[in-house]
Amino acid sequence: MKKFLKTDISHESLAQLLIQAPVALSMLMGEELVIQAANPQILELWGKSPNVIGKKIIDAIPELEGQPFIGILLNVLKTGVAYKGYKEKAYLVRNGKTEECYFDFVYSPIYNDEETEVIGVSIVATESTEQVLSEIKLQETEVKFENLIKQSDYSVAVYKGENLIIDIANDKMLETWGKSADVIGKKLEEALPELEGQPFIEILKNVLRTGKTYSASEDKVMLEINGKLETFYYNFSYKPLFNSKNEAYAILNVAVNVTDLVLAKQKVAENEARFRNLTDSIPTIVWTTDQDNNINYYNKRWYDFTGFEGVDSRESASRKILHPDDVERAINVWTESQKNDTPYEIEYRFRDKSKPDSYKWFLGRAVPVKNEEGITTQWIGTCTDIDEFKQFQQQKDNFLGIASHELKTPLTSLKLYSQFLEKNLRKQDDHKNADVAQKMDDQINKLTSLINDLLDVTKMQNGKILLNTIKFDFDELVDEVIAEQQMSTSHRIYLENERIGNIYGDKNRISQVMTNLISNAIKYSPDSDKIQITTKLTEQDYVHFSVRDFGIGIPEDKQDRVFEQYYRVSGSKEHTFPGLGLGLYISSEIIKRSGGRIFVNSVEGKGSDFCFEIPQNYNH
């Protein structure tokens, strides 16, 4: 400005020149800083009209009061020292609204002709509001980005430039590396020297070169933690970050430690391998299903016995290997177990590939495996060769059948002799010996009953027992059985009945079941004096018959076995209640063959309630 003033150009001419300049310019003159000149550009920056020319700056722009600019202008006027402002904030009223603005400007002194006195101040200004706000926004974004990284639940870091300088690393990433915050600002390969020989540095550089994201699952990495090199597994990604020129300038690394998961999966795989080795070494067939109940595994024994290859569906395998008479039964048992999520046990015959048209007996068992929520996740099953046992059982049954038949003839003769002897002794008034003969006859009756049970079991197992279905009055049969049983016991038998009327069934066999249930109730309640019998017709037209005693009861864990062949509940009183354990088995088979079901409800020490239900009109 001094050089301008040294020329012959007047202040008026200079003011006119400033007005024509392409940048925002103004001249403030005198101690009161009167606006002598202001070009359109600076008027636009101020948000004012040309009317402000000739006014004091403070009057023209009153909003400057309380802001530092008037003080700075006065200081330039006083000292003659220019002032430069860079991106300085100002509040101006423009278009009737106070705005926050930013400016780059220069306040320069204006001297008199002798250069002895500062008589004014020139202003040259450029608005930088848009640039500053963009920078602030960018800075805020970077802060938010950095805070987001620091607060992330995952291990996160940012590497910048070709040297992969660690620009940001949150606490979880530092913990992952086993390093302190001192590594921030260092090259990654210097901060983690153990990465040498591992592929990660080269992968990162390739991401920077290509601009393509790289991700991996359950990848192994060796890291030095507390001075010890350890193996970890991570799911991670390397994502390139791009600048305004669409150039990759940094890499965002997000990682999740899945070491525990991988080690658990490895443990499962090891256990599975041990399981397979174990199952392949045993002579029993073993199979498993997936959570959708599809077969997904057979052990070696299955393939050795069947000669099959691969894994068939259950129904396909069943039809290939099972005896035709066993297929539907086996499928039904499996379907029912799936429906109820309950174990099953079944005997069936497998085709023997070593002998054409030959089959072997197997015992099939399966149990559901459930998770903590009680949901079945798979089934594990076995098939055990029981062919020799079945042959032995058949030989035993044949023997029992033959022995029972052979014993019946001499027993019949003994019974006749005992009855004849008792009758003659009573005629001779030898009642003492006659009573002995009667007791002998009672024992013969018991023996005959046992032999009849053995014969019934043999017939049932050989499928030779037939039901003679007739129409009979169920209520009359109940009365007859109760009357017969009441004659031989001191227990009082009570009947609570609904009118049933005529039903179709094997009268003698159903009578046999009733007699057995009542006899058991009397036998197993020695300290009680009553038996309660109930009959009724259910809503499904089934005849319900129950016998309740108030005796020793049956432990809960043994109630489902009382209908098994030869099974007797063990316990401290076992010797008190003799028998072969066949009565309930025979009763259950009779009821099943009658289209019904037999069951028990019992509380140990309080008694048992044995029940059966049969259809009123059963078409065998």
VOGU-3710 file (C-alpha; in Angstrom, 3 decimals, decimal comma):
1> mkkflktdis> 0,000/0,000/0,000  2,934/2,299/0,657  4,084/1,959/-2,961  0,620/2,917/-4,143  0,656/5,985/-1,973  4,097/7,073/-3,219  2,632/7,555/-6,686  0,633/10,528/-7,787  -2,607/8,536/-7,500  -5,088/10,257/-5,200
11> heslaqlliq> -6,919/8,431/-2,399  -10,114/8,859/-4,401  -8,566/7,292/-7,466  -7,143/4,498/-5,309  -10,584/3,875/-3,773  -12,056/3,701/-7,258  -9,339/1,202/-8,241  -10,113/-0,991/-5,212  -13,772/-1,032/-6,085  -12,918/-2,454/-9,518
21> apvalsmlmg> -10,629/-5,202/-8,074  -11,784/-8,863/-8,465  -11,206/-9,654/-4,752  -13,034/-8,386/-1,665  -11,429/-5,051/-0,750  -12,233/-2,126/1,525  -10,583/1,050/2,851  -11,277/2,290/6,386  -10,040/5,816/7,104  -9,349/7,799/10,256
31> eelviqaanp> -9,456/6,877/13,895  -13,153/6,098/13,633  -12,503/3,649/10,771  -14,937/5,161/8,314  -15,638/3,044/5,249  -14,244/5,140/2,421  -14,348/2,373/-0,158  -15,861/-1,117/-0,352  -16,150/-3,112/-3,522  -19,190/-5,369/-4,253
41> qilelwgksp> -17,313/-8,492/-3,222  -16,709/-7,315/0,331  -20,194/-5,895/0,620  -21,473/-9,361/-0,295  -19,221/-10,919/2,378  -20,545/-8,468/4,950  -24,127/-8,985/3,806  -24,539/-5,198/3,458  -25,599/-2,681/0,780  -23,447/0,204/-0,638
51> nvigkkiida> -25,266/2,503/1,829  -22,678/1,529/4,456  -19,984/3,462/2,561  -19,214/6,635/4,504  -20,238/5,085/7,827  -18,069/3,977/10,702  -17,337/0,292/10,447  -18,958/-0,370/13,835  -22,113/1,452/12,720  -22,171/-0,285/9,362
61> ipelegqpfi> -21,623/-3,712/10,881  -22,878/-3,456/14,474  -22,693/-7,229/15,023  -18,895/-6,864/15,192  -19,249/-5,470/18,682  -17,886/-7,995/21,142  -15,857/-9,673/18,397  -12,064/-9,095/18,107  -11,973/-7,456/14,672  -12,484/-3,807/15,653
71> gillnvlktg> -9,694/-4,140/18,208  -7,375/-5,665/15,627  -8,138/-2,843/13,122  -7,419/-0,179/15,728  -4,141/-1,893/16,624  -3,056/-1,893/12,950  -4,007/1,802/12,779  -2,000/2,530/15,902  1,109/0,385/15,275  1,266/0,231/11,504
81> vaykgykeka> 1,822/-3,494/11,726  -0,253/-5,556/9,279  -2,398/-8,430/10,575  -3,136/-11,666/8,732  -6,125/-13,834/9,696  -6,520/-17,449/8,564  -9,860/-19,234/8,746  -10,960/-16,950/11,556  -14,533/-17,174/12,746  -16,894/-14,213/12,568
91> ylvrngktee> -20,615/-13,733/13,173  -22,332/-11,602/10,521  -25,965/-10,737/9,934  -26,693/-11,602/6,332  -30,170/-11,608/4,835  -31,537/-10,862/8,282  -29,965/-13,963/9,834  -26,869/-14,251/12,011  -24,409/-16,626/10,384  -21,212/-18,227/11,582
101> cyfdfvyspi> -18,598/-17,476/8,928  -14,907/-18,058/8,401  -12,447/-15,765/6,550  -8,880/-15,463/5,353  -7,979/-11,758/5,435  -5,214/-9,118/5,647  -5,445/-5,795/7,522  -2,745/-3,428/6,106  -1,936/0,151/7,239  -2,541/3,108/4,860
111> yndeetevig> 0,018/5,943/5,254  -0,120/9,652/4,405  1,960/11,018/1,556  4,947/11,610/3,782  4,685/8,080/5,153  4,859/9,541/8,598  1,411/8,672/9,792  -1,025/5,784/9,433  -4,295/7,325/8,310  -6,333/4,220/7,546
121> vsivateste> -6,498/0,432/7,145  -7,075/-1,571/3,961  -8,898/-4,910/4,074  -8,382/-7,801/1,658  -10,632/-10,816/2,493  -11,649/-14,216/1,190  -14,463/-16,273/2,691  -13,418/-19,828/3,657  -16,640/-20,873/5,419  -17,423/-23,788/3,114
131> qvlseiklqe> -13,885/-25,172/3,342  -13,776/-24,841/7,140  -17,181/-26,472/7,624  -16,100/-29,332/5,345  -12,935/-29,744/7,371  -14,932/-29,673/10,628  -17,370/-32,213/9,272  -14,523/-34,398/8,096  -12,829/-34,083/11,472  -16,063/-34,947/13,268
141> tevkfenlik> -16,508/-37,938/10,965  -12,979/-39,080/11,683  -13,568/-38,668/15,422  -16,812/-40,622/15,207  -15,071/-43,266/13,112  -12,260/-43,512/15,634  -14,679/-43,648/18,563  -16,704/-46,302/16,768  -13,562/-48,364/16,360  -12,503/-47,867/19,968
151> qsdysvavyk> -15,940/-48,812/21,299  -16,403/-51,822/19,007  -16,951/-55,233/20,554  -14,594/-56,641/17,926  -10,849/-56,260/17,427  -10,462/-53,355/14,968  -7,423/-51,548/13,532  -6,580/-49,226/10,617  -3,303/-49,451/8,679  -2,270/-46,528/6,441
161> genliidian> -0,048/-46,394/3,400  2,221/-48,921/1,766  4,200/-49,284/4,987  1,025/-50,321/6,810  1,423/-47,815/9,619  -0,873/-48,618/12,548  -3,082/-45,519/12,594  -5,806/-46,779/14,958  -6,094/-49,908/17,112  -8,782/-50,356/19,729
171> dkmletwgks> -8,153/-51,981/23,091  -9,486/-55,336/21,910  -7,043/-55,400/18,998  -4,163/-54,435/21,306  -5,263/-57,241/23,621  -5,401/-59,590/20,641  -1,830/-58,694/19,708  -0,652/-58,780/23,325  0,764/-55,285/22,835  0,393/-51,828/24,418
181> advigkklee> -0,735/-48,587/22,739  2,943/-47,833/22,032  2,657/-49,771/18,761  0,297/-47,141/17,292  2,267/-45,130/14,712  4,624/-48,031/13,968  4,780/-50,272/10,926  2,693/-53,382/11,453  5,581/-55,712/10,704  7,743/-53,879/13,266
191> alpelegqpf> 5,026/-53,888/15,910  4,345/-57,590/15,373  7,631/-59,153/14,214  6,151/-62,634/14,728  4,109/-62,082/11,527  7,290/-62,703/9,519  6,892/-65,963/7,643  3,089/-65,728/7,909  1,014/-64,563/4,907  -0,781/-61,579/6,453
201> ieilknvlrt> 1,574/-58,696/5,527  1,584/-59,730/1,871  -2,203/-60,134/1,878  -2,602/-56,605/3,308  -0,303/-55,098/0,656  -2,246/-56,911/-2,040  -5,522/-55,461/-0,697  -3,966/-51,990/-0,913  -2,798/-52,662/-4,489  -6,006/-54,193/-5,816
211> gktysasedk> -8,608/-52,378/-3,692  -10,379/-55,696/-3,103  -11,603/-56,834/0,311  -10,080/-60,009/1,743  -11,853/-62,116/4,365  -11,136/-65,452/6,040  -12,859/-67,787/8,501  -11,178/-69,731/11,281  -7,738/-68,793/9,944  -4,719/-69,719/12,047
221> vmleingkle> -2,321/-67,016/13,249  0,731/-67,190/15,508  0,990/-64,286/17,970  3,499/-63,596/20,730  1,628/-63,117/24,012  3,653/-62,368/27,161  6,803/-63,493/25,397  5,299/-66,824/24,295  4,338/-67,685/20,725  0,779/-69,049/20,751
231> tfyynfsykp> -1,699/-70,300/18,130  -5,040/-68,537/17,668  -7,895/-68,744/15,177  -9,773/-65,726/13,801  -12,570/-64,743/11,488  -11,287/-61,499/9,960  -11,541/-59,088/7,048  -9,185/-56,587/5,391  -11,334/-53,829/3,819  -9,696/-51,057/1,751
241> lfnskneaya> -10,537/-47,404/2,552  -10,644/-44,999/-0,413  -9,855/-41,255/-0,683  -11,599/-38,660/-2,860  -9,601/-39,870/-5,852  -10,928/-43,402/-5,316  -7,474/-44,597/-4,325  -7,003/-47,139/-1,538  -5,006/-45,297/1,103  -5,681/-47,449/4,194
251> ilnvavnvtd> -7,059/-50,825/5,335  -9,706/-51,472/7,965  -9,006/-54,736/9,800  -11,885/-56,306/11,765  -11,224/-59,581/13,601  -13,147/-61,960/15,858  -11,353/-64,480/18,044  -12,904/-67,923/17,383  -10,125/-69,949/18,976  -12,411/-71,554/21,562
261> lvlakqkvae> -14,936/-72,474/18,867  -12,288/-73,989/16,597  -10,705/-75,944/19,451  -14,168/-77,178/20,480  -14,867/-78,291/16,900  -11,495/-80,018/16,798  -12,353/-81,742/20,074  -15,696/-82,840/18,651  -13,932/-84,147/15,542  -11,450/-86,043/17,702
271> nearfrnltd> -14,257/-87,479/19,814  -16,151/-88,418/16,677  -13,072/-90,167/15,320  -12,691/-92,050/18,605  -16,402/-92,893/18,532  -16,092/-94,243/14,994  -13,015/-96,286/15,880  -14,809/-97,647/18,936  -18,018/-98,483/17,100  -16,108/-100,072/14,229
281> siptivwttd> -14,347/-102,379/16,676  -17,473/-103,829/18,330  -19,615/-106,660/16,925  -22,858/-104,677/17,314  -24,326/-102,606/14,482  -24,404/-98,901/15,405  -26,181/-96,085/13,563  -26,964/-92,414/14,139  -29,274/-89,800/12,627  -29,047/-86,059/12,151
291> qdnninyynk> -31,476/-83,606/13,774  -33,974/-84,241/10,947  -33,953/-87,984/11,806  -32,127/-88,933/8,604  -29,530/-91,721/8,909  -26,057/-90,194/8,666  -23,812/-92,957/9,982  -23,444/-96,742/10,098  -20,454/-98,471/11,646  -18,313/-101,088/9,903
301> rwydftgfeg> -20,337/-103,999/11,306  -23,374/-102,846/9,289  -21,505/-102,900/6,003  -19,802/-106,201/6,832  -23,133/-107,893/7,578  -25,308/-106,312/4,884  -22,822/-105,792/2,076  -24,470/-102,408/1,442  -22,628/-99,304/0,274  -23,290/-95,708/1,271
311> vdsresasrk> -26,082/-94,565/3,591  -29,647/-95,474/2,621  -32,725/-93,823/4,022  -34,160/-95,720/6,970  -37,195/-96,991/5,048  -35,078/-98,034/2,072  -32,610/-99,906/4,294  -35,479/-101,530/6,226  -37,102/-102,891/3,075  -33,748/-104,165/1,793
321> ilhpddvera> -32,678/-106,080/4,868  -35,706/-106,904/7,047  -37,853/-109,970/6,782  -41,015/-108,964/4,857  -43,153/-109,787/7,905  -41,156/-107,376/10,074  -40,931/-104,306/7,785  -44,177/-102,523/8,589  -43,914/-103,289/12,302  -40,375/-101,876/12,433
331> invwtesqkn> -41,354/-98,730/10,509  -44,367/-98,182/12,762  -42,246/-98,542/15,918  -39,708/-96,018/14,568  -42,450/-93,586/13,515  -44,083/-93,758/16,943  -40,747/-93,196/18,722  -40,001/-90,169/16,541  -43,439/-88,750/17,268  -43,085/-89,118/21,045
341> dtpyeieyrf> -39,291/-88,665/21,339  -39,101/-91,900/23,322  -36,650/-94,831/23,151  -37,714/-98,072/21,516  -36,745/-101,733/21,579  -37,762/-104,276/18,958  -36,817/-107,762/17,772  -36,690/-108,328/14,027  -34,960/-110,464/11,433  -32,156/-109,334/9,097
351> rdkskpdsyk> -31,366/-110,973/5,784  -28,154/-113,030/6,057  -26,101/-112,330/2,927  -23,951/-115,420/3,580  -26,961/-117,760/3,318  -29,569/-117,264/0,579  -33,142/-116,852/1,859  -31,870/-117,003/5,434  -32,474/-114,513/8,239  -30,950/-113,800/11,626
361> wflgravpvk> -32,659/-112,334/14,679  -31,476/-108,926/15,919  -32,466/-106,788/18,884  -32,905/-103,172/17,786  -32,677/-100,337/20,293  -32,604/-96,555/19,847  -32,549/-93,550/22,163  -33,048/-89,838/21,394  -30,202/-87,461/22,301  -31,601/-84,163/23,591
371> neegittqwi> -30,060/-80,746/24,167  -30,464/-78,532/27,235  -33,855/-77,323/25,962  -35,091/-80,907/25,719  -35,094/-80,884/21,916  -33,947/-84,070/20,175  -30,823/-83,346/18,131  -30,093/-86,894/16,966  -30,818/-90,577/17,541  -28,294/-93,267/18,410
381> gtctdidefk> -29,280/-96,854/17,739  -27,860/-100,368/17,921  -28,720/-103,721/16,372  -27,421/-106,699/18,363  -27,258/-110,220/16,969  -29,521/-112,365/19,197  -29,964/-115,253/16,788  -28,271/-117,809/19,061  -30,310/-116,580/22,008  -33,526/-116,881/20,005
391> qfqqqkdnfl> -32,595/-120,433/18,991  -31,855/-121,270/22,614  -35,127/-119,653/23,648  -36,963/-121,721/21,028  -35,325/-124,888/22,326  -36,293/-123,885/25,871  -39,881/-123,221/24,836  -40,017/-126,529/22,987  -38,708/-128,266/26,087  -41,211/-126,478/28,336
401> giashelktp> -44,016/-127,342/25,956  -43,077/-131,004/25,827  -42,391/-131,186/29,573  -45,659/-129,449/30,383  -47,638/-131,832/28,194  -45,846/-134,820/29,680  -46,465/-133,565/33,237  -50,162/-132,971/32,735  -50,991/-136,679/32,412  -49,440/-137,851/35,739
411> ltslklysqf> -50,759/-134,705/37,445  -54,263/-135,538/36,281  -53,854/-139,022/37,730  -52,446/-137,658/40,977  -55,397/-135,300/41,273  -57,842/-138,179/40,829  -55,954/-140,274/43,411  -55,861/-137,379/45,915  -59,575/-136,726/45,517  -60,368/-140,473/45,790
421> leknlrkqdd> -58,146/-140,751/48,878  -59,765/-137,712/50,537  -63,267/-139,048/49,861  -62,490/-142,518/51,307  -60,780/-141,062/54,373  -63,776/-138,883/55,106  -66,060/-141,916/54,775  -63,895/-143,588/57,419  -64,168/-140,442/59,544  -60,392/-140,012/59,297
431> hknadvaqkm> -60,699/-136,272/58,837  -57,130/-135,512/59,876  -55,656/-137,513/57,018  -58,476/-136,352/54,744  -57,328/-132,748/55,344  -53,809/-133,777/54,368  -55,179/-135,279/51,152  -57,081/-132,043/50,465  -53,884/-129,986/50,958  -52,128/-132,313/48,575
441> ddqinkltsl> -54,932/-131,665/46,064  -54,488/-127,905/46,533  -50,771/-128,204/45,789  -51,567/-130,274/42,695  -53,899/-127,440/41,579  -51,098/-124,907/42,033  -48,692/-127,082/40,078  -51,299/-127,530/37,361  -51,743/-123,750/37,201  -47,981/-123,240/36,808
451> indlldvtkm> -47,842/-125,842/34,041  -50,788/-124,191/32,299  -48,931/-120,845/32,466  -45,865/-122,424/30,875  -48,006/-123,927/28,150  -49,697/-120,566/27,513  -46,323/-118,810/27,219  -45,066/-121,431/24,785  -48,197/-121,132/22,664  -47,994/-117,322/22,630
461> qngkillnti> -44,372/-117,250/21,574  -45,033/-119,758/18,834  -48,110/-117,861/17,705  -50,353/-120,846/18,393  -52,638/-119,292/20,974  -56,037/-118,540/19,452  -58,850/-116,450/20,890  -62,300/-117,949/20,816  -64,336/-114,769/20,330  -67,964/-114,982/21,384
471> kfdfdelvde> -70,679/-112,667/22,608  -71,034/-112,722/26,404  -72,276/-110,615/29,291  -69,276/-108,833/30,777  -71,059/-107,913/34,023  -72,027/-111,540/34,701  -68,412/-112,629/34,123  -67,158/-110,052/36,636  -69,652/-111,288/39,232  -68,631/-114,926/38,643
481> viaeqqmsts> -64,901/-114,216/38,965  -65,377/-112,149/42,128  -67,536/-114,865/43,691  -64,920/-117,534/42,962  -62,083/-115,409/44,349  -64,059/-114,369/47,423  -64,459/-118,026/48,416  -60,685/-118,491/48,754  -59,643/-115,269/50,533  -60,324/-113,363/53,721
491> hriyleneri> -59,926/-110,040/51,831  -63,188/-108,271/51,206  -63,653/-107,656/47,450  -65,680/-104,534/46,682  -67,187/-103,839/43,260  -67,993/-100,411/41,863  -69,466/-100,964/38,435  -71,270/-99,373/35,558  -73,547/-101,473/33,384  -71,439/-102,783/30,466
501> gniygdknri> -73,673/-105,454/28,952  -72,659/-107,753/26,110  -69,220/-107,583/24,525  -67,305/-109,670/21,967  -64,157/-111,446/23,144  -62,671/-114,666/24,485  -64,650/-115,110/27,684  -62,311/-117,742/29,201  -59,143/-115,771/28,475  -60,582/-112,503/29,813
511> sqvmtnlisn> -61,728/-114,420/32,896  -58,150/-115,693/33,215  -56,838/-112,101/33,188  -59,369/-110,950/35,793  -58,519/-113,888/38,046  -54,792/-113,215/37,735  -55,133/-109,507/38,591  -57,346/-110,213/41,611  -55,070/-113,061/42,822  -52,035/-110,771/42,579
521> aikyspdsdk> -53,862/-108,001/44,442  -54,648/-110,420/47,289  -51,120/-111,870/47,304  -49,308/-108,528/47,342  -51,448/-106,866/50,049  -51,007/-109,204/53,051  -51,494/-106,425/55,580  -54,689/-105,120/54,014  -58,184/-106,567/54,090  -59,866/-105,169/51,006
531> iqittklteq> -59,662/-105,145/47,217  -61,461/-102,546/45,093  -62,697/-103,520/41,602  -64,053/-100,924/39,164  -65,687/-101,382/35,770  -66,905/-98,706/33,366  -67,335/-97,914/29,691  -65,019/-95,196/28,324  -65,986/-92,478/25,851  -64,190/-94,468/23,139
541> dyvhfsvrdf> -66,461/-97,513/23,778  -63,713/-99,417/25,563  -64,457/-101,623/28,558  -62,326/-100,513/31,529  -61,563/-103,014/34,299  -59,321/-102,179/37,260  -58,201/-103,952/40,421  -56,883/-101,784/43,230  -55,048/-103,159/46,253  -53,596/-101,386/49,279
551> gigipedkqd> -50,440/-103,426/49,591  -46,707/-103,087/49,083  -46,865/-101,209/45,756  -44,216/-101,187/43,016  -41,200/-98,838/42,736  -41,654/-96,291/39,950  -38,535/-97,443/38,078  -39,844/-101,022/37,897  -43,469/-100,441/36,914  -42,799/-100,648/33,187
561> rvfeqyyrvs> -41,233/-104,123/33,553  -43,922/-105,992/35,503  -45,496/-107,277/32,273  -42,232/-108,840/31,061  -41,832/-112,588/30,846  -40,438/-114,157/34,072  -40,015/-110,712/35,658  -40,659/-110,434/39,394  -40,199/-107,253/41,404  -37,162/-107,721/43,615
571> gskehtfpgl> -36,991/-106,461/47,164  -36,822/-107,374/50,794  -40,148/-109,233/50,582  -39,421/-111,172/47,419  -39,312/-114,534/49,222  -42,800/-113,893/50,582  -44,475/-113,952/47,155  -43,618/-117,077/45,138  -44,345/-117,549/41,451  -42,757/-117,811/37,989
581> glglyissei> -43,484/-114,227/36,974  -45,612/-115,359/34,019  -49,136/-114,335/35,064  -48,904/-110,654/34,131  -46,985/-111,452/30,947  -49,721/-113,880/29,859  -52,409/-111,372/30,849  -50,752/-108,609/28,830  -50,504/-110,853/25,754  -54,170/-111,832/26,031
591> ikrsggrifv> -55,248/-108,194/26,319  -53,025/-107,161/23,380  -54,488/-109,943/21,250  -57,930/-108,691/22,293  -57,144/-105,280/20,800  -56,676/-103,578/24,156  -54,014/-102,394/26,549  -52,960/-103,244/30,107  -51,198/-100,874/32,517  -50,467/-100,170/36,150
601> nsvegkgsdf> -50,477/-97,138/38,449  -48,673/-97,716/41,712  -47,142/-95,931/44,701  -44,583/-97,902/46,685  -45,937/-98,697/50,148  -49,480/-97,586/49,286  -50,706/-100,105/46,756  -51,233/-100,681/43,048  -54,006/-100,252/40,517  -53,810/-102,778/37,633
611> cfeipqnynh> -56,109/-101,957/34,714  -56,981/-103,221/31,282  -59,125/-101,754/28,542  -60,555/-103,761/25,652  -62,919/-102,723/22,839  -66,547/-103,535/23,412  -66,846/-104,928/19,908  -63,487/-106,275/18,739  -63,242/-107,767/15,261  -60,200/-110,025/15,658
//
